[in-house]
Amino acid sequence: MKRILLLLTLYPVLLNASVDLVKVDKSENRMMLMENGQVITEYHVVFGENPKGHKFQEGDERTPEGRYTLDYKKEDSSFYRSMHISYPSAEDEAKAEELGVSPGGFIMVHGQKNGLGWLSFLFQRFNWTDGCIALTNSDMDDFMEKVDIGTPIEIQW
């Protein structure tokens, strides 16, 4: 019992981890949950089939780059749980308008396609989304438990 109390005294941050930033490195297929500049959890993730570079238009199969906000959770979609990324920003919309294209939208962090979660050992080996960020279902459960609506997300190559 003394050892448990000692651990609780020495490591209180482990008990009350509060994610204040989600960082995504597309070049490494990594997502990191951050608290006060420290990585508290890391996941292997996959993206759209054309991952390098910023998303400019609907259908380009790219995941946007930059700083956005995780603005709502969705439990009833074609994928196992999801959290929406606030793409497109006003800047994204202006760039798409300049190019004469639709910026696209509905970019999410999500689990596997419903009914296919058991194949995540295969699907998480290649980029298969249309621009979303995909995790295994168990990682998605962990992500949804640790990340609150309103948390910023930074996505970079």
C-alpha positions as CSV (number, residue, x, y, z in Angstrom):
1,M,0.0,0.0,0.0
2,K,2.9,2.4,0.8
3,R,4.3,1.8,-2.7
4,I,1.0,2.8,-4.3
5,L,0.7,5.9,-2.2
6,L,4.3,6.8,-3.1
7,L,3.6,6.4,-6.8
8,L,0.5,8.5,-6.6
9,T,2.5,11.2,-4.9
10,L,5.4,11.1,-7.4
11,Y,3.3,10.8,-10.6
12,P,0.0,12.7,-10.3
13,V,0.3,13.9,-13.9
14,L,-0.2,10.3,-15.1
15,L,-3.6,10.1,-13.4
16,N,-5.0,13.3,-14.6
17,A,-3.5,13.7,-18.1
18,S,-5.2,16.5,-20.0
19,V,-4.5,16.6,-23.7
20,D,-4.0,20.2,-24.8
21,L,-2.8,19.5,-28.4
22,V,-3.0,16.7,-30.9
23,K,0.1,16.6,-33.2
24,V,0.1,14.7,-36.5
25,D,3.2,13.9,-38.5
26,K,2.0,12.6,-41.9
27,S,5.6,11.7,-43.0
28,E,5.9,9.3,-40.1
29,N,2.3,8.2,-39.9
30,R,2.2,9.3,-36.2
31,M,-0.3,11.0,-34.0
32,M,0.8,12.3,-30.6
33,L,-1.4,13.4,-27.8
34,M,0.4,16.3,-26.0
35,E,0.1,17.8,-22.5
36,N,2.2,20.8,-21.7
37,G,4.6,20.0,-24.5
38,Q,5.1,16.3,-23.5
39,V,3.9,13.3,-25.5
40,I,1.5,11.3,-23.3
41,T,0.2,8.9,-26.0
42,E,1.3,8.0,-29.5
43,Y,-0.6,6.2,-32.3
44,H,0.2,4.8,-35.7
45,V,-2.3,6.4,-38.2
46,V,-3.0,6.4,-41.9
47,F,-4.3,9.1,-44.3
48,G,-5.7,9.6,-47.7
49,E,-4.1,7.8,-50.7
50,N,-2.2,11.0,-51.7
51,P,-0.9,12.2,-48.3
52,K,2.0,14.6,-49.1
53,G,1.0,18.2,-49.2
54,H,-2.0,20.3,-48.1
55,K,-5.6,19.6,-49.1
56,F,-6.8,22.1,-51.6
57,Q,-9.9,20.5,-53.1
58,E,-12.5,17.9,-52.7
59,G,-11.5,14.5,-54.0
60,D,-7.7,15.1,-53.9
61,E,-7.4,12.3,-51.3
62,R,-5.2,14.6,-49.1
63,T,-5.3,15.2,-45.4
64,P,-5.2,19.0,-44.7
65,E,-2.0,20.5,-43.1
66,G,-2.0,23.3,-40.6
67,R,-3.7,24.1,-37.3
68,Y,-7.4,23.2,-36.8
69,T,-9.7,22.3,-34.0
70,L,-11.4,19.1,-33.1
71,D,-14.9,20.5,-33.0
72,Y,-17.4,17.6,-32.5
73,K,-17.7,13.9,-31.9
74,K,-19.7,11.6,-34.1
75,E,-20.8,8.2,-33.0
76,D,-23.1,7.3,-35.9
77,S,-21.1,7.2,-39.1
78,S,-19.9,4.6,-41.6
79,F,-16.7,4.3,-39.5
80,Y,-16.1,3.2,-35.9
81,R,-16.4,6.5,-33.9
82,S,-15.1,9.8,-35.2
83,M,-14.1,13.3,-34.2
84,H,-14.4,16.2,-36.8
85,I,-11.5,18.4,-37.8
86,S,-12.5,22.0,-38.5
87,Y,-11.3,22.0,-42.1
88,P,-11.9,24.0,-44.2
89,S,-10.7,27.2,-42.6
90,A,-11.6,30.6,-44.1
91,E,-8.1,30.6,-45.6
92,D,-8.8,27.1,-47.1
93,E,-12.1,28.3,-48.6
94,A,-10.5,31.4,-50.1
95,K,-7.7,29.4,-51.7
96,A,-10.3,26.9,-53.2
97,E,-12.4,29.8,-54.5
98,E,-9.3,31.3,-56.1
99,L,-8.7,28.0,-57.8
100,G,-12.3,27.6,-58.8
101,V,-12.8,24.3,-56.8
102,S,-14.6,23.1,-53.8
103,P,-12.3,22.8,-50.7
104,G,-14.1,19.6,-49.6
105,G,-14.8,19.0,-46.0
106,F,-16.0,16.4,-43.4
107,I,-12.4,15.5,-42.5
108,M,-12.4,13.3,-39.5
109,V,-10.2,11.3,-37.1
110,H,-11.9,7.9,-37.2
111,G,-11.6,4.2,-36.6
112,Q,-12.1,1.5,-39.2
113,K,-14.9,1.1,-41.6
114,N,-17.9,-0.4,-39.8
115,G,-17.7,-4.2,-39.8
116,L,-14.1,-4.3,-40.9
117,G,-12.3,-3.5,-37.7
118,W,-10.9,-7.0,-37.5
119,L,-8.9,-6.2,-40.7
120,S,-7.1,-3.2,-39.1
121,F,-3.9,-5.2,-39.0
122,L,-4.0,-4.9,-42.8
123,F,-5.7,-1.5,-43.4
124,Q,-3.3,0.3,-41.1
125,R,-0.4,-0.6,-43.4
126,F,-1.4,1.7,-46.2
127,N,-3.1,5.0,-46.8
128,W,-6.7,4.3,-47.6
129,T,-9.0,7.1,-46.5
130,D,-10.2,10.0,-48.7
131,G,-8.3,12.5,-46.5
132,C,-9.3,11.5,-43.0
133,I,-6.9,10.3,-40.3
134,A,-7.6,6.6,-39.4
135,L,-6.7,4.6,-36.3
136,T,-7.5,1.1,-35.1
137,N,-10.8,0.8,-33.3
138,S,-9.1,0.3,-29.9
139,D,-6.9,3.3,-30.5
140,M,-10.0,5.3,-31.5
141,D,-11.6,4.4,-28.1
142,D,-8.5,5.6,-26.3
143,F,-8.4,8.8,-28.4
144,M,-12.1,9.6,-27.7
145,E,-11.6,9.0,-24.0
146,K,-8.5,11.3,-23.8
147,V,-9.3,14.1,-26.3
148,D,-12.0,16.7,-25.6
149,I,-14.0,18.8,-28.1
150,G,-12.2,22.1,-28.7
151,T,-8.7,20.6,-28.6
152,P,-6.4,22.0,-31.3
153,I,-4.8,19.6,-33.8
154,E,-1.7,20.4,-35.8
155,I,-1.1,18.4,-38.9
156,Q,2.2,18.6,-40.8
157,W,4.3,16.6,-43.3
